Amino acid sequence: MEGPLQTSIHVCHENGQWMSRLPEKLWDIPLYNLALPGSHDTMTYCLDKNSAVSGNESKLVKFLNKCMPCIVRPIIMKWSTTQALTVTEQLEAGVRYLDFRIAHKANDPSMNLYFVHMVYTTVTVQDILWEVLRWLETHPQEIVILACRNFDGLTKKLHCCLIACLKEIFQCKLCPRNVVPTLRTMWQRGHQLIVSYEEDVEVEEHCELWPAIPYWWGNKTSTRALIHYLEHMKRMGRPEKFFVAGINLTENLRYILLHPFGSLKKMTLRSLPCLKIWIKQQYPGPKKECINIIAGDFIENNDFVKDVIELNAKINPPLHCQSKGAGTNSISFSA
């Protein structure tokens, strides 16, 4: 326990207020042209081992879980957990993109919403939104992108309830989508949160909601295949505004059967040295092959967050992507 705790504290101390420490030359660049660290499936650190399997899972998974829960449930937990740090710890570690998979439990008469990844979380969405607010209030110059996704089991009424909750909790901290989100502009207006909402009808009705942010999901079990996919997507050209390059590997049934003592964490940690090299080669900016948000699993490991933040040192306005092999300027994030 001592090792991971020390790592967490070290990361938090380094990166908790990194946006406020960026040089002034970056304050007028849209956030979608900066490099931002993100966490994939942010809330899986608090999955409920006793909850029902999500309604979105296959009939086979539900059947096996019902017939052999003592065998199947530990496997589900090992391969569903993608983060070890709490949401506050992730933010303090420097993560600025949160991937919220939101769901309503089947046959639940209450209006409570939870997070989901095969199974549901122990905490509600509302509790975590208040936690994010408390963190923002103590970090007034940090900007967070909150991606609300999935919406398993949400009715129109539940969408309205969730959006009302977002507005009530964050109020003027919500950045409307007609604003060009630079650090300087958001600081001046008191905006700290960009909410991406993966439901077009609701986005059209509420100016505080941003459209769904594209997520480059490779769905690969090998690091080499994942990097090949990401490079292919870069050649196709980056989206105009926010987008996520996901460096998370994804298991399948064959992989799980071949690795009976494995877990998503072991799978992730093996991939990080190669992915670290790939991250360090990237450039933020508006050009075709530039990156924006990079999201990963178990973000506290191998200096992932620090490596993404330091990509911003390559930006020299007027913004451009340098050729590979070009020198980079050093950047200081000290107070």
Secondary structure, DSSP 8 states (H G I E B T S, - for coil): -HHHHHHHHHHHHHHTTTGGGS-GGGTTSBGGGS-EEEETTTTGGGB-TTS-B-TTS-HHHHHHHHH-HHHHHHHHHHHH----S-HHHHHHTT--EEEEEEE--TT--S---EEESSBEEEEEHHHHHHHHHHHHHT-TT--EEEEEEEEET--HHHHHHHHHHHHHHHGGGB--TTS--BHHHHHHHT--EEEEES-HHHHHH-TTEE----EE----SSHHHHHHHHHHHHHH---SS--EEE------HHHHHH-TT--HHHHHHHHHHHHHHHHHT--BSSSTT-B-EEEESSTTSTTHHHHHHHGGGG--SS-----TT----------
